[in-house]
Amino acid sequence: MTPLLSVYNLTKMYGHRVGCQDINLDLYPSEVLGIVGESGSGKSTLLNCLAGQLTPDRGRIQFKTRSGDVKDTLTLSEPEQLMLSRTDWAFVHQNPRDGLRMSVSAGGNVGERLMAVGSRHYGHIRTTAIDWLDRVEITADRIDDRPTSFSGGMQQRLQIARNLVTGPRLVFMDEPTGGLDVSVQARLLDLLRNLVRDMGLSAIIVTHDLAVVRLLADRLMVMKEGQAVESGLTDQVLDDPQHAYTQLLVSSVLQA
């Protein structure tokens, strides 16, 4: 099977400080990759480079398009990159306010992404928005309410609906449950797991929470000081960590 995304020697520096260095990975269709590490390990830098929000200093990122062509995303024109981010790719921010238009209604937030890929029929857009709000457990009577009136968990679910409405094939998630109460986290994780499974999504999830990757990720990459120090099947890495840093991460959770 051809990877959906292949990354070769990806490196991003901030002066003399390493953001991420010589990262190599393959992500296959319908596969979820978790990236873990402590703050400053480089996981968010890597995610932002992969998603086109940061420009790496060197390396290649190859993506298999819907047509079957393999393209280097780092050489795409700005319009091509923009269209990719609206169709095949989606980005779920830790803070939903970074991924929503807070002055636009819930339905408008979902509808905007549909309009960005060419939808123009108001009735279809509104019906699709209602359907997606229902899928993320937001009732239809909130469609005209602004996100400012929603709880943090509802805002995050709305951001997910806005991102997934166009049927992306790859979703980047940056600490999607960060900052939420434990009970809200559990509900959101269950929702994400079901959506990933039902839609056959590929996803890359950055988190410091090993419970999140245990639940959602097929494979796991552990980062330390900008480098990938261990990778493998999630259960295998967490149950039998080989690198001393991974062992420390796992043991700190067990002792908590």
Protein Blocks (a to p, Z undefined) as FASTA:
>chain_A
ZZfbdcehiacdehjacfbgciacdddehiacddeddehilmmmmmmmmnopaccfbdcd
ddddfkopacdfklpcfklmmmmmmmmpccddfblmlmccfkbcfklmmmmmmmmnopab
fklmmmmmmmmmmmnopafklmmpcfklpcfklmmmmmmmmmmmnopabdcdehklgoia
fklmmmmmmmmmmmmmmnopacddddfbfklmmmmpmbdcddeehiafbgcdfklmmmmc
fbfklmmmmmmmmmZZ
